[in-house]
Amino acid sequence: DRDGVLAVDHAASLAGSILRAVARPFAVDGVSVGSTASIGICVAVGAAQPVETVLRHVQIAVSRARDAGGDTYRFFSPEMNRRAQDRIILAGALGEALSDGRLSLVYQPQIRPRDGALYGVEALARWHDPAQGDIPPARFVPLAEESGMVEALGEWALRTACRQMAEWIAAGIEVPAVAVNLSARHFRDPRLPGVIAAILAETGIPPGRLMVEMTESCMIADEARTIAAAHAIRALGVGLSMDDFGTGFSSLANLVNLPLSEVKIDRGFMGGLEQAGTAHSIVNAVIRIGQSLGVTVVAEGVETRRQLELLDDLECPVVQGYLMSRPLRAGRVPRWLAAWQHQAGP
């Protein structure tokens, strides 16, 4: 036990020294540059373990340090190993769900508060696993990123949403546009504009009926490649939306660098909208900027009538949230739309 305590203390001390050393700025071509590290530690005391096992445990601990934001260290624990095994099993199930068609899309309406008209719908992925039940997107989307399946997931979502739009058009259901979320990895893939063009040709929907959503993390990952992809997508006639606008450090720069047709105010600002404070001021500023640049502003996470009234007073063009509708299965959209139009009146 004493050996174990000493080993843990020594490892923690050494890891701290390494982090401090790595954090010291250094000069590159006369420019001061800093860096950070993520350190994983596995303490093997007593019974010998195979090197492969120790290295695998270290990799798991490194992942946990990275998940904590980096610039830190984490010790491996059996609980970590159990969670890692669970993720491996879940990743396998996700791969099967993708290939077997067990994923589905739901569609959340977006409304123009001025006249109550439908602006579009956002497509959101859902996964029901036979063994584990409903798996939330917050769990399986990062898993798809880590396991290299996010490109396949995004292409599936694009194709499924466009096919659904084609069905609505054929049936005379007036859904103006469908928005699909894509990850930073998609925008780093030079094939993305070609994939979108092929899906549009395959489904026959007008390009203007599709909106592609991105987040600011796309720009952080690879700015030059993302900008090139964004311009190529807009050249197809497809809309481009910046999701969670206002939560990153480069929001205003993105308005300059990207050919955006839409920005979405993050739902996090809605909670403070009813107080005359920072959130209200930021929402107002984003709406005014959108008006100046000719970019449509969508407020997400609208859940109370007071929030809707305030957004209408601020002349927010589009709102989305549980107050208007929860995400709907495709088959329920026509009935919801008829009921909404009846409620909104002429």
Stockholm file with secondary structure:
# STOCKHOLM 1.0

chainA/1-346         DRDGVLAVDHAASLAGSILRAVARPFAVDGVSVGSTASIGICVAVGAAQPVETVLRHVQIAVSRARDAGGDTYRFFSPEMNRRAQDRIILAGALGEALSDGRLSLVYQPQIRPRDGALYGVEALARWHDPAQGDIPPARFVPLAEESGMVEALGEWALRTACRQMAEWIAAGIEVPAVAVNLSARHFRDPRLPGVIAAILAETGIPPGRLMVEMTESCMIADEARTIAAAHAIRALGVGLSMDDFGTGFSSLANLVNLPLSEVKIDRGFMGGLEQAGTAHSIVNAVIRIGQSLGVTVVAEGVETRRQLELLDDLECPVVQGYLMSRPLRAGRVPRWLAAWQHQAGP
#=GR chainA/1-346 SS CHHHHHHHHHHHHHHHHHHHHHHSCEEETTEEECCCCEEEECCCCSSCCCHHHHHHHHHHHHHHHHHTTSSEEEECCHHHHHHHHHHHHHHHHHHHHHHHTCEEEEEEEEECTTTCCEEEEEEEEEEEETTTEEECHHHHHHHHHHTTCHHHHHHHHHHHHHHHHHHHHHHTCCCCCEEEECCHHHHHCTTHHHHHHHHHHHHTCCGGGEEEEECTHHHHHCHHHHHHHHHHHHHTTCEEEEEEETSSSCHHHHHHHSCCSEEEECGGGTTTTTSSSHHHHHHHHHHHHHHHHTCEEEECCCCSHHHHHHHHHTTCSEEESTTTCCCEEGGGHHHHHHHHHHHHCC
#=GC SS_cons         CHHHHHHHHHHHHHHHHHHHHHHSCEEETTEEECCCCEEEECCCCSSCCCHHHHHHHHHHHHHHHHHTTSSEEEECCHHHHHHHHHHHHHHHHHHHHHHHTCEEEEEEEEECTTTCCEEEEEEEEEEEETTTEEECHHHHHHHHHHTTCHHHHHHHHHHHHHHHHHHHHHHTCCCCCEEEECCHHHHHCTTHHHHHHHHHHHHTCCGGGEEEEECTHHHHHCHHHHHHHHHHHHHTTCEEEEEEETSSSCHHHHHHHSCCSEEEECGGGTTTTTSSSHHHHHHHHHHHHHHHHTCEEEECCCCSHHHHHHHHHTTCSEEESTTTCCCEEGGGHHHHHHHHHHHHCC
//
